[in-house]
Amino acid sequence: MSYRYWAIIVLLGVGWGSSFFFNEILLRELGPFTTSLGRIAFGALGCWLWILFRREPIWVSWRMLGILALFGLIQYALPLTIYPYGQQFITSSAAGIVNAMTPIMVVLISHAWPGGEKAVWTKSLGVVLGFLGMVIVIWPEFDGVGESNPWAMIATVSAPLCYGIAANMIRYMDGVSRTVMTAWSLLFGAVLLAPLALSVEGMPVVTRAETWASLMVIGFVLTSAAFILIFWLIPRIGATSASAITLIAPISSIWLGVVFLNEELLFVQGVGMAVIFAGLLCIDGRILRLARKAQPSG
């Protein structure tokens, strides 16, 4: 794989890891539902502007629109609300660690999904290690040592669960351009979330420059541009290579949280994160394949 593709992987990993940092900035002035709505709405706008610029056909069947509406709820509206809501009670570093459970949830859901990919022993081991790592990360919070609410961390795992379901729904959208799929589903996600955000938190009032800047970055860059880029990248390098993004994102979120938000990461939680990484590497499978190739043949 070329260095250009690796640079994009690192860029996407650092970017998506930073989304939890920007959530913290947005939550200083906005509620969690409005934070999510702002990200999804600006993300949808960016995708539609790109489609208009490219003059891509946008029409899909009514049945597909229904699937895209459901996908928009599960892929965007729910998880992108769960994270800022949870970050009222947990640190951005903790949210980034929870997000690392996404590939593990994908394996679990895929194994149970009709026609889904069955988990081989390496992926099963990765799932076990992932959950063990989460237990290690969360355990100090029950002792009152960490900065996050342990029950909120457990509840936030529902966001990766949504991503696991959404990843399996994509198989029903093979005939749709991935950019068009993203644009429609983000639009439906914003439409579904807007009434809830307005009824619970009212009309948002933004007075800080950093709030506007964070909305622009998290919406246009980390949502519309990032998803357009990842769907361009996957056919060129494969889903397995693209999964390396999940190894980079939590490192980015932890570093930003510790350095700029003065969050604390306990040593034992670092150990838990390492165990989750080991699980992700088992799911990825490349290191194990390289190890088998390195063994001398009998």
C-alpha positions as CSV (number, residue, x, y, z in Angstrom):
1,M,0.0,0.0,0.0
2,S,1.4,3.4,-1.0
3,Y,2.4,6.1,1.6
4,R,-0.4,8.3,0.2
5,Y,-3.0,5.8,1.4
6,W,-1.3,5.4,4.7
7,A,-1.3,9.2,5.2
8,I,-5.1,9.3,4.5
9,I,-5.6,6.5,7.1
10,V,-3.7,8.4,9.7
11,L,-5.5,11.6,8.8
12,L,-8.9,10.0,9.2
13,G,-7.9,8.3,12.4
14,V,-6.6,11.5,14.0
15,G,-9.7,13.4,12.7
16,W,-12.3,11.0,14.0
17,G,-10.5,10.7,17.3
18,S,-10.6,14.5,17.6
19,S,-14.4,14.6,17.3
20,F,-14.8,13.8,21.0
21,F,-12.5,16.8,21.8
22,F,-14.8,19.1,19.6
23,N,-17.8,17.6,21.4
24,E,-16.4,18.9,24.7
25,I,-16.0,22.4,23.2
26,L,-19.6,22.4,21.8
27,L,-21.1,21.1,25.1
28,R,-19.8,24.3,26.8
29,E,-22.5,26.3,25.0
30,L,-24.9,23.7,23.4
31,G,-26.9,20.8,24.7
32,P,-26.0,17.2,23.5
33,F,-29.0,17.0,21.1
34,T,-28.2,20.3,19.5
35,T,-24.5,19.3,19.3
36,S,-25.5,16.1,17.4
37,L,-27.9,18.0,15.2
38,G,-25.4,20.6,14.3
39,R,-22.8,17.9,13.3
40,I,-25.3,15.9,11.2
41,A,-26.9,18.9,9.6
42,F,-23.6,20.5,8.5
43,G,-22.4,17.1,7.5
44,A,-25.5,16.6,5.3
45,L,-25.0,20.1,3.7
46,G,-21.4,19.3,2.9
47,C,-22.4,16.0,1.2
48,W,-25.2,17.6,-0.9
49,L,-22.9,20.5,-2.0
50,W,-20.3,17.9,-3.1
51,I,-23.0,15.9,-5.0
52,L,-24.3,19.0,-6.8
53,F,-20.7,20.0,-7.7
54,R,-20.1,16.5,-9.1
55,R,-23.6,16.4,-10.7
56,E,-24.2,12.9,-9.4
57,P,-27.7,11.5,-9.9
58,I,-29.5,11.6,-6.5
59,W,-32.8,9.8,-7.1
60,V,-33.4,6.4,-5.5
61,S,-36.5,4.2,-5.1
62,W,-39.0,4.8,-2.4
63,R,-38.0,1.5,-0.8
64,M,-34.4,2.6,-0.7
65,L,-35.4,6.0,0.8
66,G,-37.0,4.0,3.6
67,I,-33.8,2.0,4.2
68,L,-31.7,5.2,4.1
69,A,-34.0,6.8,6.7
70,L,-33.5,3.9,9.0
71,F,-29.8,3.8,8.3
72,G,-29.6,7.6,9.0
73,L,-31.2,6.9,12.4
74,I,-28.9,4.1,13.4
75,Q,-25.7,5.3,11.8
76,Y,-25.9,9.0,12.6
77,A,-28.8,10.3,14.7
78,L,-28.5,7.7,17.6
79,P,-24.7,7.3,18.0
80,L,-23.8,10.9,17.3
81,T,-26.3,11.9,20.1
82,I,-25.2,9.1,22.5
83,Y,-21.6,10.4,22.5
84,P,-22.2,14.1,23.4
85,Y,-24.9,13.1,25.8
86,G,-22.5,10.6,27.5
87,Q,-19.7,13.2,27.5
88,Q,-21.7,15.1,30.1
89,F,-20.7,12.4,32.5
90,I,-17.5,10.9,31.0
91,T,-14.3,12.4,29.6
92,S,-13.5,12.7,25.9
93,S,-10.7,10.2,26.4
94,A,-13.2,7.7,27.8
95,A,-15.5,8.3,24.8
96,G,-12.7,7.6,22.4
97,I,-11.9,4.4,24.2
98,V,-15.5,3.3,24.0
99,N,-15.6,4.1,20.3
100,A,-12.8,1.6,19.8
101,M,-15.3,-1.1,20.5
102,T,-16.9,-0.4,17.1
103,P,-15.1,-3.2,15.1
104,I,-15.8,-5.6,18.0
105,M,-19.5,-4.8,17.8
106,V,-19.4,-5.2,14.0
107,V,-18.0,-8.7,14.4
108,L,-20.7,-9.6,17.0
109,I,-23.6,-8.3,15.0
110,S,-22.2,-9.7,11.7
111,H,-22.0,-13.2,13.3
112,A,-25.7,-13.1,14.3
113,W,-26.9,-11.2,11.2
114,P,-28.8,-13.3,8.6
115,G,-26.3,-13.9,5.8
116,G,-23.6,-12.1,7.8
117,E,-20.0,-13.0,8.1
118,K,-19.4,-15.7,10.7
119,A,-16.6,-15.0,13.3
120,V,-13.5,-17.2,13.0
121,W,-11.5,-18.0,16.1
122,T,-9.2,-15.0,15.7
123,K,-12.1,-12.6,15.5
124,S,-13.8,-14.4,18.4
125,L,-10.6,-13.9,20.4
126,G,-10.6,-10.2,19.4
127,V,-14.2,-9.8,20.8
128,V,-13.2,-11.4,24.1
129,L,-10.1,-9.2,24.4
130,G,-12.2,-6.2,23.5
131,F,-14.7,-6.7,26.3
132,L,-11.9,-7.6,28.8
133,G,-10.2,-4.4,27.9
134,M,-13.4,-2.4,28.5
135,V,-13.8,-4.1,31.9
136,I,-10.3,-3.0,32.8
137,V,-10.9,0.6,31.6
138,I,-14.2,0.9,33.5
139,W,-13.3,-0.9,36.7
140,P,-11.4,2.0,38.4
141,E,-14.4,4.3,37.8
142,F,-16.5,2.1,40.1
143,D,-13.9,2.7,42.8
144,G,-14.2,6.4,42.4
145,V,-10.6,6.8,41.2
146,G,-11.3,8.0,37.6
147,E,-13.1,11.1,36.3
148,S,-15.9,9.3,34.4
149,N,-19.2,7.9,35.6
150,P,-18.9,4.1,35.0
151,W,-22.6,3.5,34.3
152,A,-22.4,6.3,31.7
153,M,-19.4,4.6,30.1
154,I,-21.4,1.3,29.9
155,A,-24.4,3.1,28.5
156,T,-22.2,4.8,25.8
157,V,-21.2,1.4,24.5
158,S,-24.7,1.5,22.8
159,A,-23.1,3.9,20.2
160,P,-20.7,1.2,18.8
161,L,-23.6,-1.2,18.9
162,C,-25.5,1.1,16.6
163,Y,-22.5,1.2,14.3
164,G,-22.3,-2.6,14.3
165,I,-25.9,-2.8,13.1
166,A,-25.4,0.0,10.5
167,A,-22.4,-1.7,9.1
168,N,-24.5,-4.8,8.3
169,M,-27.3,-2.7,6.8
170,I,-24.9,-1.4,4.1
171,R,-25.2,-4.8,2.3
172,Y,-28.8,-3.7,1.4
173,M,-27.6,-0.6,-0.4
174,D,-25.1,-2.1,-2.9
175,G,-26.8,-0.3,-5.9
176,V,-26.4,3.2,-4.3
177,S,-23.5,5.5,-4.7
178,R,-21.8,5.7,-1.2
179,T,-21.8,9.5,-1.4
180,V,-25.5,9.6,-2.2
181,M,-26.1,7.1,0.5
182,T,-24.3,9.3,3.0
183,A,-26.0,12.5,1.9
184,W,-29.5,11.0,2.1
185,S,-28.9,9.2,5.4
186,L,-27.4,12.3,7.0
187,L,-30.4,14.4,5.8
188,F,-32.8,11.9,7.3
189,G,-30.8,11.8,10.5
190,A,-31.0,15.6,10.8
191,V,-34.8,15.6,10.0
192,L,-35.4,12.9,12.6
193,L,-33.3,14.6,15.3
194,A,-34.4,18.2,14.8
195,P,-37.8,18.0,16.5
196,L,-36.3,16.3,19.6
197,A,-33.4,18.8,19.8
198,L,-35.7,21.8,19.5
199,S,-38.3,20.5,21.9
200,V,-35.8,19.5,24.6
201,E,-33.2,22.3,24.3
202,G,-35.0,25.0,22.3
203,M,-33.5,27.2,19.6
204,P,-29.7,27.2,19.9
205,V,-27.9,30.5,20.6
206,V,-24.3,30.5,19.6
207,T,-22.2,33.4,20.9
208,R,-18.6,31.9,21.0
209,A,-16.3,31.8,18.0
210,E,-14.9,28.4,19.1
211,T,-18.4,27.0,19.0
212,W,-18.9,28.0,15.4
213,A,-15.4,26.8,14.5
214,S,-16.0,23.4,16.1
215,L,-19.4,23.1,14.3
216,M,-17.7,23.8,11.0
217,V,-14.9,21.3,11.6
218,I,-17.0,18.5,13.1
219,G,-19.7,18.9,10.5
220,F,-18.0,19.7,7.2
221,V,-14.6,18.1,7.8
222,L,-15.1,15.2,10.2
223,T,-18.5,14.1,8.8
224,S,-19.1,15.0,5.2
225,A,-15.5,15.2,3.9
226,A,-14.3,12.3,6.1
227,F,-17.1,9.9,5.0
228,I,-16.7,10.9,1.3
229,L,-13.0,10.2,1.7
230,I,-13.4,6.9,3.5
231,F,-15.8,5.6,0.9
232,W,-13.3,6.6,-1.9
233,L,-10.5,4.9,0.0
234,I,-12.0,1.5,0.8
235,P,-12.3,0.2,-2.8
236,R,-8.7,1.1,-3.3
237,I,-7.1,-0.5,-0.2
238,G,-9.8,-2.8,1.1
239,A,-11.9,-2.7,4.3
240,T,-9.2,-4.6,6.3
241,S,-6.5,-2.0,5.7
242,A,-9.1,0.8,6.3
243,S,-9.9,-0.7,9.7
244,A,-6.5,0.6,10.9
245,I,-8.3,3.9,11.4
246,T,-9.9,2.4,14.5
247,L,-6.4,1.9,16.1
248,I,-5.5,5.5,15.5
249,A,-8.7,7.3,16.6
250,P,-8.6,6.5,20.3
251,I,-4.9,7.5,20.5
252,S,-5.9,10.9,19.1
253,S,-8.8,11.3,21.4
254,I,-6.8,10.4,24.5
255,W,-3.9,12.7,23.5
256,L,-6.2,15.7,22.9
257,G,-8.1,15.0,26.1
258,V,-5.0,14.7,28.3
259,V,-3.0,17.6,26.7
260,F,-5.7,20.2,26.1
261,L,-8.5,19.3,28.4
262,N,-6.4,18.2,31.4
263,E,-8.1,14.8,31.6
264,E,-6.5,12.0,33.5
265,L,-5.8,8.6,32.1
266,L,-4.9,6.1,34.8
267,F,-2.2,3.5,34.2
268,V,-4.6,0.6,34.6
269,Q,-6.8,2.2,31.9
270,G,-3.9,2.4,29.6
271,V,-3.4,-1.3,30.1
272,G,-7.1,-1.8,29.3
273,M,-6.7,0.2,26.1
274,A,-3.7,-2.0,25.2
275,V,-5.9,-5.1,25.6
276,I,-8.6,-3.5,23.4
277,F,-5.9,-2.8,20.8
278,A,-4.8,-6.5,21.0
279,G,-8.4,-7.4,20.3
280,L,-8.6,-5.1,17.3
281,L,-5.4,-6.6,15.9
282,C,-6.9,-10.1,16.2
283,I,-10.0,-8.9,14.4
284,D,-7.8,-7.2,11.7
285,G,-5.8,-10.4,11.3
286,R,-2.8,-9.0,9.5
287,I,-0.3,-9.5,12.3
288,L,-1.3,-13.1,12.7
289,R,-1.1,-13.7,9.0
290,L,2.4,-12.2,8.9
291,A,3.4,-14.4,11.9
292,R,2.3,-17.5,10.1
293,K,4.2,-16.5,7.0
294,A,7.3,-15.9,9.1
295,Q,7.3,-19.4,10.5
296,P,9.7,-21.7,8.7
297,S,8.0,-24.4,6.6
298,G,8.5,-28.0,7.7
